Amino acid sequence: MMSHTPDEPPPGPDPHRTAVLRSHVREAARELREAGLEIDRDPTAIDRHLHLAAVDIMRRCTVPVEYLAEPVRAGGHTFDMSSCLEHTITIEELSYGDAGFMLACPGPLMSGVAVSALGDDKQRHAYYQRLAGPDPVWTFFGLTEPEKGSAATELETALTPDGDGFRLDGAKAYVGNAAYAQLGVVFCRRAPGPLGIEAVLVDTSSPGFHAEPIPTVGMRGARISAITLRDVRVEREQILGYDTLKPTRRGLVGAIRTLQRFRPVLAGTAVGLARAVLDHVREQRPAPTGTARLRYEEVRDRLAAVRRRNYEVAAAIDAGSVRADRIAAVKTRAAELAEEATVVAAELLGPGALAADPYLNKLHRDARAFEFMEGTGHIQRLAVFQGVVKRTFLA
């Protein structure tokens, strides 16, 4: 599997470092295509591929280096994905190998971002010590609800005082890996209003916690699940930042920070998949002519522009400049282009390609998931519109 997509140095203080990282991850991603097809048929097949280098990268790259005996090292550098840009590049390259496989891997993913943003030292230590252990640990991020979607201010999952602790009741939907995870973060309501939102660490072995898989058409490796919470016991120390942060800096802020920090990473997932689609077309039809060539080159060039913009957004987050409109715009564009790339592939490879080519069929189904992940296109466009209204969005 060879990438035909030309690389340009992403922004950042050390282009050589990011180039080393890309090369290291790209090498690990080479062996994911067949494994990804197997996971598409049986999502639990990830258990048979835990020896792969890509799994090791996913497990270790998002855990702070102080918790690891052997952090990710390449070319004299040590990586732990505290940089949004480096995290984005890593996920893009793994998603070029197979996005569904990447999402099936154990590791912190979004819950780790929430813990890092909100947790106190003791909470972060307990969380990452567990993730850094010898056994694979899957996690989940429980924000979306069946009736309210991802509207954090409208959450109905309730955290109610119970003796010297609390109990947690409610439901979550469309949560990656929840039915297979060992722990995760649940956003819930302790009091009315936006300041009443809390983020709670939950162990899935707790009595009253139940999760089951939801059948999906694509991105089956994400193992999308539904969660039911009935009288789940929550101790005070499980509420992220409860003793160290003011209510104005806790639950709702954590949800926003997590989504903003993760959206360039998700856009990188879409970019990686779109690159894989276009390279697959080039392998199957290496010399398109006329309109077919123009159509291919148009999508390729637009993808290169979105890829470059996504790096710029991730680098800006690392620099402490968070522009919600730009984050929303690049996520939307990347999701749209992933879908369009699969449409172009079907056009250029012929009407029977989706039926005859299992790999293209999988990519076509997987690409449709990005519209709904970490905020739908409508939500992202609203954020862009708000930026336009405030005269802060630069096209």
N, C-alpha and C positions, 0 to 999 in steps of 0.2 A: 504494500500500500504506500504509494508515493504521493505527497501533496504537490499539486501543480500550482497552487496559489502563491504568487510571489510575496515574500515577506519584506516589510519595511520596518526600520527600527521604531518601536513605539516610544512615545514621550516618556520622560522619567529621568532621574538623576544618573542612571547607570545603564545605558543601552547594552553594553556588553553582558551585564548580569542578566538582563531579561532575555538576551539571545541565548545564553547558556541554559537558562531555564526552559525556554521553548524547545531547544534541541533535546534536552533530557526527557521532557514529557512526551514529545513527539515520538521518540524511540519507543517509549512504553506503550503508546497508543496504537502502535502498528499491529498488535495482536488482538485487537478488540472486535474486529468486524464479525468473525465467526462466532465468538462468544456472545456478541450482541444479538445475533440472530437466534442463538439458543435461548437467551434470556427473554426474547420476544415471544418465543413459544412457551417458555416455562420460567416465569420471573424468579422462582426459587432456585433456579440453576446458578445464581450468583455464588451459592455455597460451594459449587464445584470449581470456581475460578478465583478463589481467594488467594491463591499463590501467585497471581499475575502481578507484575511490577506496577501496573496502573492502580490496582487496589491498594498497594502499599503507599503509593503517592497520595491517593485520596485519604487514607487513614492518617498519614503523618503530616501532610502539608498544611492542614488546617488546625493542628494542635501546636500551641506555643512550644518553642524549642526547649524551654527549661523543664518540660515534662517528659521529654523523649530521650531515651538512651542513644538512639540513632536517628537524628533528624534527617530531612532530605538534604543531601549535599551533592553538588555538581560543579565542576570547574573551579574549585576552591571557594565556592559560595555555599552558604547555608540558607535554606528557604523554609518559612513557616506560614506564608500567605497572609501575614499581617498587612501586607500591601494589597490594596484592591486591584491594582494593575497586574501584579504578579498572580493573584488569584484568578483574575479574568483570563490571562494568557494560559494558565494551567488548565482551566476548565474548557476553554476553547479547543485546545489541542486534544484533550481527552474526548471531547464531544465529536471532534473530527474522526476519532477512532470509532466511537459509538456513544451517543448521548444517553441512550437508555441504560447502557452498562454503567456509565459514570454515575447516574442517579441511583443505581442499585447498590452502589458500594457503601460499606460502613464508614462512619466518620461524623464529624460535627455538623457539616452543612449549615443550614440556616439557624438551627438552635444554638450553634456555637457563636454565631454573630450576636445573638440576643444575650447570651451569657456574658460575652466579652463586653457588651455595651452597658449592661445593667448590673451584673453580679458583683458582689463584694469579693474581697480576696479569698475568703473561706469558701464561698460558693464556686468561684472559678477553679480553685484548687481541687475541690471534690469532683467537679464535673470533668476537668481535663485529666485528673489522675485516672479516672475510670476509662476515659477514651484512650489513654496512652497505655493501658494494660495489654497483656499478651493476647487476649481474646477479642475478636471483632465485635464492635458495638455499633448498632444502628440507632439513629436518633430521629426525632420528628419535630415539626414546628406547627403547633396547633393554633391557627388564627381564624381561618374561614369557618363560618357556621352555615348550616343548611338553609336558614331563612334570611340571613343577613349578609352572606358573602364575606368579603374581607373588610367590611366597614368597621374599623376598630371601635369607633365611638358608639356603635349600635350593638355591641356584644351583649348576649343574653346569658352565656355561661356564667354561673354565679359562684362566688367565693363567700361563704357564710361563716361567721364566727361559730365555733363549736368548742366550748370549754377553753382550754389554753391554746387551741389551734383553730383550724378552719375545716370546712368540708366543701368539696367541689362538685357541682352538678351542672350538666348541660350536654351539648353535643357539638362535635366538629366534623367537617366534611372535606373531602378532597385533600387529604393530608398524606404526603409522601411517606412511605415506609412505616406508618403508624402500627399496622398490624404485625410487624416483624421487629419493631424497635424495642430497645431496653429502657430508654428514657427519652425525655423531650421537654419542650416548653409549651405550656398552655396559657393563652391569654384569656382573661376572665374579668368579671366585674365584681369589685368588692363594695362599691358605693355608686350612687347615681352620678352622671356627668362624666366628662372626659378624664377628670383627675381620679376617678374611681376605678380605672383600669389597672390591672396587675398582670405581671408575667410570673408564672409559677413553674418550678421544676417538678416534673412528675415521673415517677418510676412506673413503668407499665405493669409491673407485678403487683401494684397496689390493689387491694380489694376495691371493687366498684369500677375499675378501668376495663373497658372492653373496646377492641378495635377489630374490624374485619375488612378484607379487601373489597374494593369496588371494581367490577370489570371495566376495562377501558379498551378502546380501539387501538390507540397508539401509546407510545412511551410507557410500555408495560413494565419496564425495569424500575420505574419510579414507585411501583406498587402502591398506587393511590388507595387510601383507606378512609373509612368512616369511624369516628370515635364516639362512644357513649360514656358519660361520666355520671356515676350515681353514688353519692355520699363518699367520694374519694377523700381520704384523710390527708390534710395538708398542714404541715408544721410551719411555724413562722419563718424558720430558716430556709424554707423552700421558696419563699416569695423573693424574687430577685431584687436586690437593692433595698429591701424593706427597712433595714437598720441604718443604711448609709446614704440613701437618696431621698430627697423630698418627693412628695407625690407628683409634682410637676415634672420630675425628671425620670419617672419610673415607667409603668406599663405602656402607655400610649406612645411616649417618646421612644421606648424600646422597639415597638412595632414599626414605627416610622423609620428609625435608624436602620433596623434590620433590612427592611424592604429597600430603602435607598442604597444601602451598602451592597445588597445582593443583586439588584437589577442589572448593573453592568456585567456581573458574573453570568446571570441568566442570558443577557444579550450575547455574551460570549458563547454560551451553549448553542444558541440559535445560529450564530455565525459559523461555529465549527460544523454544525450539521449542514448548513447551506454550502460551505466549502466542499464537504464530502459529496454532496449531490452534484455540484458542478464538475468536480474531478471525475466522478463516475460517468457523467455524460461524455467527458473528454476521452475517457478510456474506451467507452463503447462506440463513440462516433468521433474519432480524432480529428477529422478535417471537414467540419460542416461548411457549407457555402451559402452564398446569397442571404436570404432572409433568416435562415436558421443560424448562420454565423452572427449576424447582427443581433439577433435575439439573445443568443448566448453571451455575447460580449457586453450587451447592455446590462444584463443582470450581474455579470462578473464585475463590471466597473462600479455599479451601485453597491455591491457587496463590499468592495474594497473601501469605498467611502464610509460606509457604516462601520466597518471594522476599525478604520482609523479614528472615527469620531468616538467609538466606544472606548478605545484606549485613552483618548483625551479626557473623557468623562471620568474614567477610573483613576487616571493620574491626578485630576482635579480633586477627587475625593481624598486621595492620599495627601494632597496639599492642604486639606481642610476647607476646600471650597465645594459646598454641596448646593447644586442647582437642581431643584426638583424637576423643573421643566425640561432641562437637558437630559437628565436621567430618564425621565418618562419618554422623551422623544426617541432616544437611541434604542430603548427596549422595544418600543412599538415598531420602529423601522426594521430592526433585526428580526422580530417575529414575522412581520409581513414578508420580508425577503426570503426567509426560510421556506415559507409556504410557496411563494412565487417561484423559487428555484425548482421545487418539485413539480410544479405545473409546467415549467419550461422543459424540464427533463422528460416528462411524459409526452410533450409535443414533439421534441426532437428525436426521441427514441422510438416513437410510433405508438399507435393506439393500443397495442397489446402489451406494451412494456410493463405496465403495472401488474398485469396478470402473470407475465412470463418471467419477471425478474424479482425474486423475493427480496433482495436487498433494496431495490428502488421502492418496492411496495412498502417496506418497513419505514424507509425515510419519509415517504409521502404521508404515512399515518402519524409518525412521530412529530413531524413539523407542525401539525395542527394543534399540538398541546401548548405551544408557546403563547398563543393568544390568551390563554386562561391562567397562565402561571405568573404569580406575583403581581396580579392586577391585570384586568382585561384591557383591551385596546381602548375602550370607552373611558375607563378611569385614567389611563395614561394621556389620552387626548385632552381630557379635562385639565390635567396638570399643565399640559403645554399651553392650552388656552389661557389659563390663569397667568402663566408667564408672559404671554403676549399682552394681556390686559395691563399687567404691571410694567410693561415695556422693558422687561429684562431678558426676554428670549431673543437670541440672535439666530436667524435661520442659517 
